[in-house]
Amino acid sequence: MINILYLYMSMNIKSSQKLVEEAKKVIESINSDEVKKLNENGKITLIDIRDIRELWREGTIENSKHIPRGMLEFWLDPKSSYYNANKIDEIKKMVLFCAAGFRSALATKSLLDMGFKNVANAEGGFEALKNSGMKVVQKERK
C-alpha cells in the first residue's frame, strides 16, 4: 500500500492552507462588525458560498444570496451557459462567506482573477457573522 503522505510530499502539491494564505495576501478581507454595518446600510451584497446542506442545517444570514462554491465562477460569468444575472447587484460590493472564511478566501481570489474589482471576503465566515449579531434565517428545502 502506498503511503499517502509520502505520495503527497513527493508530488510537491501545494496545500490548501498555503493556497488560502496566498489568497489572503491579495484579497480584501472585512471583519464581521464592518460587514454587519455595511449590510445594514445596503452597501454590499452578501454571498453565501457554502453547500446547500450547510444552509439547511445551520441557516444563513438574512438577505444573503446563495451561490454554491462549485458554481460561483459559472453563474457570474456572462459568457457561461450557467450565467445567472439575477444573482448579484453589480454596483454593490460582493462580500463572500463560507463557514470559517477559507473557501470564501479562495473564491474571492478567483473572482479577482476573473476581473471582478468590487469583491471581498468576510473574515471568520458564517460563524463570525452570526456571532456579530447578524440575523440568521433558515433555508427552506425546495
C-alpha positions in Angstrom: 0.0 0.0 0.0 1.3 3.4 -1.0 1.9 5.8 1.9 -0.3 8.8 1.1 1.9 11.2 3.0 4.9 10.1 1.0 3.0 10.4 -2.2 1.8 13.9 -1.3 5.3 15.1 -0.3 6.9 13.6 -3.4 4.5 15.3 -5.8 5.1 18.8 -4.4 1.5 19.6 -4.2 0.6 23.0 -2.7 -1.6 22.5 0.4 -5.0 24.1 0.7 -3.7 26.0 3.7 -0.9 27.5 1.6 -3.5 28.5 -1.1 -5.6 30.2 1.5 -2.6 32.0 2.9 -1.6 33.2 -0.6 -5.2 34.3 -1.4 -5.4 36.3 1.8 -2.3 38.3 0.7 -4.1 39.7 -2.3 -7.8 39.9 -1.4 -9.7 42.4 0.7 -11.0 40.9 4.0 -13.6 42.7 6.0 -14.2 41.9 9.7 -17.7 40.8 10.8 -18.6 44.0 12.6 -17.8 46.0 9.4 -19.7 43.5 7.3 -22.7 44.0 9.6 -22.5 47.8 9.3 -22.1 47.7 5.5 -25.0 45.3 5.2 -27.3 47.3 7.4 -26.5 50.4 5.2 -27.3 48.5 2.0 -23.7 48.9 0.7 -22.9 45.2 0.0 -24.4 42.0 -1.4 -23.6 39.1 0.9 -22.9 35.8 -0.9 -23.1 32.5 1.0 -20.9 30.0 -1.0 -21.5 27.1 1.4 -23.0 23.8 0.3 -26.8 23.8 0.3 -26.7 21.1 3.1 -24.9 23.5 5.3 -27.6 26.1 4.8 -30.3 23.6 5.5 -28.5 22.5 8.7 -27.3 25.8 10.1 -29.3 28.6 8.3 -27.8 31.6 6.5 -27.5 35.3 7.0 -30.8 37.1 6.3 -31.0 38.5 2.7 -27.7 36.9 1.6 -27.6 35.3 -1.8 -26.7 31.6 -2.1 -24.2 30.8 -4.9 -22.6 27.4 -4.2 -18.8 27.4 -4.4 -18.8 24.9 -7.2 -21.0 27.2 -9.4 -19.7 30.6 -8.5 -17.5 31.4 -11.5 -20.0 29.9 -13.9 -23.0 31.8 -12.5 -21.1 35.1 -12.6 -19.5 34.7 -16.0 -21.7 36.4 -18.7 -20.2 34.1 -21.3 -21.1 30.9 -19.4 -24.3 28.9 -20.3 -24.9 28.9 -16.5 -24.8 32.7 -16.1 -27.4 34.0 -13.8 -27.6 37.8 -13.8 -30.2 37.8 -11.1 -27.7 36.6 -8.5 -25.9 39.8 -7.9 -26.2 43.6 -7.9 -23.1 44.6 -9.9 -23.0 48.0 -8.3 -22.6 46.8 -4.7 -19.5 45.2 -3.3 -19.9 41.4 -3.2 -18.8 40.0 0.2 -18.4 36.3 0.1 -18.6 34.0 3.2 -18.4 30.3 3.9 -18.3 28.5 7.3 -14.9 29.9 8.6 -13.6 32.1 5.7 -11.2 29.7 4.0 -13.3 28.6 1.0 -14.6 32.2 0.6 -11.0 33.5 0.6 -10.2 31.2 -2.4 -13.5 32.1 -4.1 -12.7 35.9 -3.6 -9.3 35.4 -5.2 -10.9 33.5 -8.1 -13.3 36.4 -8.7 -10.4 38.8 -8.7 -8.6 36.6 -11.2 -11.8 36.8 -13.4 -11.6 40.6 -13.3 -14.1 41.5 -10.6 -12.9 44.5 -8.7 -15.6 45.1 -6.1 -15.3 41.8 -4.1 -14.2 40.9 -0.6 -14.0 38.1 1.9 -15.9 38.1 5.3 -13.2 37.3 7.9 -14.2 34.3 10.0 -17.1 33.4 7.8 -20.6 32.5 8.9 -19.6 31.8 12.5 -18.2 35.3 12.8 -21.1 37.0 11.1 -23.6 35.1 13.3 -21.5 36.0 16.5 -21.6 39.7 15.4 -25.4 39.6 15.8 -26.4 39.3 12.1 -29.8 37.7 11.8 -29.7 34.0 10.8 -32.7 32.6 8.9 -33.5 29.0 8.0 -33.0 28.0 4.4 -36.1 26.2 3.0 -35.7 23.0 1.1 -37.3 23.3 -2.3 
